[in-house]
């Protein structure tokens, strides 16, 4: 198992997202623990992803599963359990490796690094997404570029989408 992990997976596993279901929390916990057991986490070589994790979680002392995952990840730097992908940042949150220039302007600036890392990696690892519903609009274009989004909490993401975008049609999920 190899993945780029959106920060919200760590936050949900920590219980830092009050509106998600218990099932969503349990799934994020299960996935992070599985990654620690036998997976490979993919991040950028400039540690932008790692920096975002550190900014939004607590390592000392760790309080939740997301915090514990981050502490584990920091200890794994330099081992085969963490793969670093080089990114070329032309200006803040703009990457040469971003998969689709037409999607980039509507893509959340803080999320671009996840798509850029997945696209730049030779194996195109999937991106784990917990409850950020905006990815429901982006996954078809990313899939066309060879990047799969794994919605760990599809019911939660779709529910948030309906609340946030009531005038849009029902979102679809990858099969």
N, C-alpha and C positions, 0 to 999 in steps of 0.2 A: 504494500500500500504506500502510495506517494501522493502528497497533496500540498497545495497552497491553502492556508487556513485563514479565513477572514477573522478579524479581531472579534467580531460579534459572537463567534463560536466560544471563545474564551470567556467573554462577558456573560453569556447565557449560562455556561457551565458554572460560573461563579455565583449565579443567582442575582446578577446585576441588571436584569431586564424583567421588571415586574409583570409585564403583560403577556409573557409567553406561557405556554402550557407546561404542566409538570412533565409531560411526555417529551417536549422539546428540550427541557433541561436535562432529562435523563439521556436523551440521544446525544446531546453535545458532550456530556460527561463520558458516555460510552465510547464515542469516537476519539476523544482526546486520550483516554486511557489506552485504547487500542493502538493509537499512534505511538504512545510511549513504549508500548510493549513490543511492537514489531514494524513500525512504519518509518517513513522518511519524510521529513518536513522540508518544504522548499521555501526559501526566503531570498531576498535580494542581497547582493554583496555589499551594498551601502547601508545595510541594517535598517532600512526605512520601516519594514514590517515589524522587525524586532523592537524598534523604538516606539512604534505605536502600541504594541503589546505592553511594553514597560510603562508607557504613559497612562494606560487605562486599567492596569492591574497592579497587584501588590506582590512583591516577591519576599519581602522581609517584614513581618512573617507572612507566609502565604496563608490566605483565608479560605480559598475555594479551589476547585479542581482546575480552573483556568490559570490561577496563580501557580499552582503546583506544576502544571504543564509548562508554563513559561520558565520556571526555575529549572526544570528538566532540560528544556530546549537550550538554555544558556550553558548548561553543563555539557551538552552534546555538540556545541560548536566545535568545528575542527574534526569531527568524526563522520563516518559514513551515514549517520542518522540525520544529518542536516546537509542539504545541498544548497549552495550559494549560486545565484544566477546574476550575472552582471547586467546592469541597466544603464542606459545612456539617458540622463535627465537634461533636457535642453533648457528648461526653466522649471520652477517648482511644480511638481506633479504632472509633468509632460515628458513622456518617455518615447524614444524612437521605437521601442519594442511593443508599444501598445498595438493591439491587433487590428484595429479598424479606425482610420483617421476620421471617418464620418460619425462614428459613435463617440469618439473621445470628447467632443464639446458638451454632450449631454450626460456623460458619465460622471458620477461624483468624483471630484478631484482626489479625494482621500482614498478612493477605492481603485484608482487607475493602476497603482503599483501591483495589486494582486493579479489583475488581468495581464499586465506587462510581464510579470515574472512567469506566469503560466505559459504565455505565448513564446517567451524567449527560451524556455527550457526545451531541450531536444525531444523529451517524451511528452510534452504538453500535459502535465499533471492536472487533475481536476481541482477545482476551487471549491472548498467547503464553505457553505453559506448557511447561517442559522435562520435569522428572521428579518433580514433587510429586504423588504419587498421590492425595492427598485430593481434588483437583479432579475425579477420576473420579466421586465421589459428588455433586459440586455442579453439574456441567455441565448435566444435564437441566433443573434448576430455573432456572439462569441462561439457558439457551436459551429457555425458556418466557417469559422477561422480555426477550427480544430480544438477549441477549449470547451470542456464540459463543466457545468456547474452542478454540484451535488447539493441540493436543498435538503438539509438535515431535518428541517421542520416545515414541510410543505404546507400543512394545514395552517400553521401560524403565519407563515409568509403570505399565503393567499388571503387570510383574514385581515392582516394589516394592509394589504394592497386594496382590498375592497373599502376599508375605512379611509385610507389616504386618497384614493382615486375613485370616488363613487360614480363618476360619470364615464369611466373607462369600462370597456368590456371585461368580463371575467378573465383573469390571467390563466395562461396555460403553463404546464410544467413539462420539463423534459421527460421522455419516457424511459 
